[in-house]
Amino acid sequence: MKKAGFLAFFLFSYMALHAQVKGVKHVILIGMDGLGAYAIQKADNPNMKQLMADGSWTLEARSVLPSSSAVNWASMTMGAGPELHGFTEWGSKKPELESRELDQYGLFPSIFTLLREQKPSAEIGVIYSWGGIGYLFPKQAVNKDQPCANDTLTTEAAVSYIKDKKPAFLFIHFDQPDGVGHGIGHDIPEYYEQVRKNDILLGNILQAIKDAGMWDNSIIILSSDHGGINKGHGGKTMAEMQIPWIIRGKGIKKGNEVKESIVTYDTAATIAYIFGLKTPRVWTGRPVKEAFAK
C-alpha cells in the first residue's frame, strides 16, 4: 500500500486493544544482540535475574526465521514477521520483500509510528550500538536517534537521556554479546563473561530509571534478537531460536513464568497494549496478557 492509501489503512484497519495499563507512563525496551535464552541461568547476571524475580518471564520465546539481526529487530518493533514487513536478511537496510503495508514514513507500521500518531507529544528515543538498527525505524517519528560506537557509550547516552527527558518510550540496543559470540563463540566462558559485563550496563540503566523518578510508573522489557551456536546464528537450532523475554514494572505479575507462546513480534503488541494503542490489522503480534496482574 502506498502513501495514498495510508489514511484508509489507519481508519479502517485498526484493531482496538484494552485500555492502557493504569499508571504506566514509561516503557523501556532493552535488546541485547545475540543473548540466547540458554545463557540467562548460566551467567553471573544478578540484574537480569532480579528482573525475573520482580516480574514475568520466559526462556522459551522465539525469534522469527532466519534467526538473524535485522530480521528480528524489525519484527520486535513492527509487530509482524519478515513475510509482512519485508526485512529478510541479517543486515537489511531496506525491505527485500515489498512490505504488506506502509505508514506515512514509507516503512511498515511500527510501535514508533503508532505512538507518534496516537500520542503526538510523547518523547520517543532509540539509542543503539549496531548501525543496522538505524534502518529499521522511522527517524521522523522519534525525538532521539543516537547511534553509538559501543555498548558502554550506548549506556552512557541512555542514562543521560532517561534523566534529562524521561521518555515515554525508549529502545536501547546493545551489540553484545553477539560480537563475542561471532569472534570467540557461544556457550563458552568468554561469552558468559560478556553477559556479565552486559548485566552491569543493564544495572546502570535500571539505576538511571530510579534516579529519574520513573521506577514506580515504568515497565522494562528485556529481550534479544536471537541466540547462537558455535560462532554464528541464522539457523533453526533451539540455541539460535530461543530468546529471553523478561518484563518488570507497574501492573506486572511478580515471579511469574509465562507459559503462553511468545514470538518476538509479540513485544510490539505488548507495548501497544501497555499504552492503550490501537494496532493495525496487518500486525500478527499479540500482547502477552499472562504477564499482567488482573
CORRA-V317351 format. One line per field, one symbol per residue. burial: b if it has 24 or more other ideal C-beta (glycine too) atoms within 12 Angstrom, else e. A space follows every 10 residues. Layout:
burial->???
This chain:
burial->beeeebeebb eeeeeebeeb beebbbbbbb bbbbbbbbbb eebebebbbe bbebbbbbbb bbbbbbbbbb bbbbbbbbbb bbbbbbbbeb ebeebeeebb bbbbbebbbb bbbbbbbbbe ebbbbbbbbb ebbbbbbbbe bbbbbbebee beebbebbbb bbeebbbbbb bbbbbbbbbb bbeebbbeee bbebbbbbbb bbbbbbebbe ebebbebbbb bbbbbbbbbe ebbbeebebb bbbbbbbbbb bbbeebebee ebbbbbbbbb bbbbbebbbb ebbbbbbbbb bbee
